[in-house]
Amino acid sequence: MFLSAHVNVSIVNGKEAKRHSTPYMVSLQTYGHHICGGFLISDQFVLTAAHCWKGYDNLMVVVGAHDLRDSKSSDHIRVKSYIPHPNYRPTNKPHHHDADIMLLKLKKKVNLNKKVGVIPLPKKGEDVKADTACSVAGWGRLMIGGSRSNLLMEAKVSVIDNNECRNRWGELYSVSKMICVYGRGGTCKGDSGGPLVCGNTAVGITSFGSRNHRNTLERPNVYTKISQYIQWIKKVVRNV
């Protein structure tokens, strides 16, 4: 079994991100331990992967962080509401990774500044063309089975043709609701929930990859396609 969508996917073969160059990035933590990434889409809402929430009722969102050991330069905010997409089913069955998207409403609004900012989302239904140059970032593992990074790492990746992704992943891959990418570096365990950024827009959410073929063309990393969920996101942000 190669799927590891429910094992949180650091950046492999990446480099340290320029300090605070991605002010929208957040670290989701429980008991002081980083478990997933996420990103600010407003001053009170974080977008992340639904599989990052395993019933935790004490999730802390760390904003403005670069080095997770330096707690003085970041702000820790509790989560008020967890809103996974209604079509997401927390199961280990491989065909249930549809709608791996979740909104977190924070207990208080964050102060937006140079270190803490929001990232724009795509238009409803918008597609990302194959070979588009994008980037991923996170505090996950630096290699398969390796240690996590305290520093925010990033890597450049390219979008792969949707039909090619389907060929590589078979029925696990939804052409309409997912994006897959490849690069010299990429996401790994601990990066789940972080954004796939193309231009200055968050187009995807780190969802799953292969345990044994991390970030290879054989099993490229897969991201939830945000443009398919814009209506749901707007509705939740408006009503919660």
C-alpha positions as CSV (number, residue, x, y, z in Angstrom):
1,M,0.0,0.0,0.0
2,F,1.7,3.2,-1.1
3,L,-0.9,5.8,0.0
4,S,-0.2,7.9,3.0
5,A,-2.8,10.6,2.9
6,H,-3.5,10.2,6.6
7,V,0.2,10.3,7.6
8,N,0.8,14.0,7.5
9,V,2.9,15.0,4.6
10,S,8.9,18.6,5.5
11,I,10.1,19.8,2.5
12,V,12.5,17.4,0.9
13,N,15.4,18.8,-1.2
14,G,14.3,22.3,-0.5
15,K,16.0,25.4,1.0
16,E,15.3,27.6,4.0
17,A,12.6,30.1,3.1
18,K,13.5,33.8,3.3
19,R,12.4,34.9,6.7
20,H,8.8,36.1,6.7
21,S,8.6,35.9,2.9
22,T,5.5,33.7,3.3
23,P,3.6,35.7,6.1
24,Y,0.4,33.6,5.4
25,M,2.1,30.3,6.6
26,V,0.9,28.9,10.0
27,S,2.0,25.9,12.1
28,L,-0.8,23.8,13.6
29,Q,0.4,22.5,16.9
30,T,-0.9,20.3,19.7
31,Y,0.9,20.3,23.1
32,G,3.7,22.4,21.5
33,H,4.4,19.9,18.7
34,H,4.0,20.8,15.0
35,I,1.6,18.5,13.3
36,C,0.6,20.2,10.1
37,G,0.8,23.4,8.0
38,G,-1.9,25.8,7.1
39,F,-2.4,29.3,5.8
40,L,-4.3,32.5,6.6
41,I,-7.0,33.5,4.1
42,S,-8.4,36.3,6.4
43,D,-7.6,37.8,9.8
44,Q,-9.6,35.0,11.5
45,F,-9.7,32.0,9.2
46,V,-7.0,29.4,8.4
47,L,-7.3,26.9,5.5
48,T,-5.7,23.5,5.9
49,A,-6.2,19.8,5.1
50,A,-9.2,18.0,6.8
51,H,-7.0,15.0,7.6
52,C,-4.9,17.1,9.9
53,W,-7.7,17.2,12.5
54,K,-7.8,13.9,14.4
55,G,-10.3,15.0,17.0
56,Y,-7.9,17.4,18.7
57,D,-9.8,20.0,20.7
58,N,-6.7,21.9,21.7
59,L,-5.2,22.8,18.4
60,M,-3.0,25.9,18.5
61,V,-2.3,28.0,15.4
62,V,1.1,29.7,15.4
63,V,1.3,32.7,13.1
64,G,4.3,34.8,12.2
65,A,6.7,31.9,12.7
66,H,9.9,31.1,10.9
67,D,12.0,29.2,13.4
68,L,9.5,27.1,15.6
69,R,12.0,27.2,18.5
70,D,11.7,31.0,18.6
71,S,8.3,31.4,20.3
72,K,8.8,35.1,21.1
73,S,8.6,36.2,17.5
74,S,5.3,34.4,16.8
75,D,1.8,34.5,18.1
76,H,-0.1,31.4,19.4
77,I,-3.9,31.5,18.9
78,R,-6.5,28.9,19.9
79,V,-9.0,27.5,17.4
80,K,-12.6,28.4,18.1
81,S,-14.3,26.3,15.3
82,Y,-13.2,23.3,13.2
83,I,-15.0,23.1,9.9
84,P,-14.0,20.2,7.7
85,H,-15.7,19.9,4.3
86,P,-19.0,17.9,4.7
87,N,-17.9,15.5,2.0
88,Y,-14.7,14.6,3.7
89,R,-14.7,11.2,5.5
90,P,-12.0,10.4,8.0
91,T,-11.1,6.9,6.9
92,N,-8.1,5.0,5.8
93,K,-9.8,3.8,2.7
94,P,-7.9,5.2,-0.2
95,H,-10.9,6.3,-2.2
96,H,-12.0,8.7,0.5
97,H,-9.6,11.5,0.1
98,D,-12.0,13.7,-1.7
99,A,-12.6,17.1,-0.1
100,D,-9.5,17.0,2.0
101,I,-10.0,20.6,3.1
102,M,-10.9,22.3,6.4
103,L,-11.4,25.8,7.7
104,L,-10.3,26.8,11.2
105,K,-11.9,29.9,12.8
106,L,-9.5,31.4,15.3
107,K,-10.6,32.6,18.8
108,K,-9.4,36.1,18.0
109,K,-8.5,38.1,14.9
110,V,-4.8,38.2,14.1
111,N,-2.9,41.5,13.7
112,L,-1.9,41.7,10.0
113,N,1.6,43.1,9.6
114,K,4.9,42.3,7.7
115,K,5.2,39.0,9.5
116,V,1.5,38.0,9.4
117,G,-0.5,38.2,6.2
118,V,-3.2,36.6,4.1
119,I,-2.8,34.9,0.7
120,P,-5.4,35.3,-2.1
121,L,-7.4,32.3,-3.4
122,P,-8.2,31.4,-7.0
123,K,-11.5,32.2,-8.7
124,K,-14.2,29.5,-8.6
125,G,-13.4,26.7,-11.0
126,E,-10.1,28.2,-12.1
127,D,-7.6,25.7,-13.5
128,V,-3.8,25.7,-13.3
129,K,-2.1,24.8,-16.5
130,A,0.5,22.0,-16.7
131,D,4.1,23.1,-16.3
132,T,3.1,26.2,-14.2
133,A,5.9,27.0,-11.8
134,C,4.8,27.0,-8.2
135,S,6.2,26.6,-4.7
136,V,5.5,24.7,-1.5
137,A,6.6,25.4,2.0
138,G,6.5,23.8,5.5
139,W,8.1,22.6,8.6
140,G,7.8,18.9,7.8
141,R,10.5,16.2,7.4
142,L,13.6,16.9,5.5
143,M,13.7,13.3,4.2
144,I,11.6,10.2,4.3
145,G,12.0,8.8,7.9
146,G,14.1,11.9,8.8
147,S,13.6,14.6,11.4
148,R,11.3,17.6,11.0
149,S,12.6,21.0,10.4
150,N,12.4,23.9,12.9
151,L,13.0,26.3,10.1
152,L,10.4,27.0,7.4
153,M,11.6,25.3,4.2
154,E,10.4,25.8,0.7
155,A,10.8,24.1,-2.7
156,K,10.0,24.9,-6.3
157,V,7.7,22.6,-8.1
158,S,5.8,22.3,-11.5
159,V,2.2,21.4,-12.1
160,I,1.8,18.0,-13.9
161,D,-0.9,17.4,-16.6
162,N,-4.1,16.2,-14.9
163,N,-4.4,13.1,-17.1
164,E,-0.8,12.1,-16.3
165,C,-1.7,12.4,-12.6
166,R,-4.7,10.2,-13.1
167,N,-2.4,7.6,-14.9
168,R,0.0,7.7,-11.9
169,W,-2.5,7.4,-9.1
170,G,-5.5,5.7,-10.8
171,E,-8.9,6.1,-9.2
172,L,-7.4,7.8,-6.1
173,Y,-6.9,10.9,-8.2
174,S,-9.8,13.2,-9.0
175,V,-9.1,15.2,-12.2
176,S,-11.6,17.9,-11.2
177,K,-10.8,18.2,-7.5
178,M,-7.0,17.6,-7.3
179,I,-3.7,18.9,-8.6
180,C,-0.4,17.1,-8.7
181,V,3.1,18.5,-9.0
182,Y,6.7,17.4,-9.4
183,G,10.1,19.1,-8.6
184,R,13.6,18.3,-7.3
185,G,12.1,19.1,-3.9
186,G,8.7,18.7,-2.5
187,T,6.4,18.0,0.5
188,C,6.8,15.2,3.0
189,K,5.4,14.2,6.4
190,G,4.5,17.3,8.5
191,D,3.7,19.5,5.5
192,S,0.1,18.5,5.1
193,G,-2.3,21.4,5.0
194,G,0.2,23.9,3.7
195,P,-0.4,25.7,0.4
196,L,0.6,25.1,-3.2
197,V,1.4,28.6,-4.3
198,C,1.4,29.6,-8.0
199,G,2.1,33.3,-8.6
200,N,0.8,34.9,-5.4
201,T,-2.2,32.6,-5.1
202,A,-2.9,29.5,-3.0
203,V,-4.2,27.1,-5.6
204,G,-3.8,23.8,-3.6
205,I,-3.6,22.3,-0.1
206,T,-1.0,19.6,0.6
207,S,-3.0,16.4,0.8
208,F,-1.2,13.1,0.1
209,G,1.8,11.4,-1.5
210,S,3.5,8.0,-1.6
211,R,5.2,6.5,1.4
212,N,7.9,4.9,-0.7
213,H,8.1,7.1,-3.7
214,R,7.9,10.5,-2.1
215,N,7.8,13.3,-4.6
216,T,8.7,11.2,-7.7
217,L,7.1,11.2,-11.2
218,E,6.0,7.7,-10.4
219,R,3.8,8.9,-7.5
220,P,3.7,12.8,-7.7
221,N,2.5,14.6,-4.6
222,V,-1.2,15.5,-4.6
223,Y,-3.0,18.7,-3.5
224,T,-6.7,19.5,-3.0
225,K,-7.7,21.9,-5.8
226,I,-9.0,25.0,-3.9
227,S,-10.9,26.5,-6.9
228,Q,-13.4,23.7,-6.6
229,Y,-14.3,24.7,-3.0
230,I,-14.5,28.5,-3.3
231,Q,-18.3,28.6,-2.9
232,W,-18.1,26.5,0.3
233,I,-15.2,28.6,1.7
234,K,-17.1,31.9,1.2
235,K,-20.3,30.4,2.7
236,V,-18.4,29.2,5.9
237,V,-16.5,32.4,6.3
238,R,-19.7,34.4,6.0
239,N,-21.8,32.3,8.3
240,V,-19.6,30.8,11.1
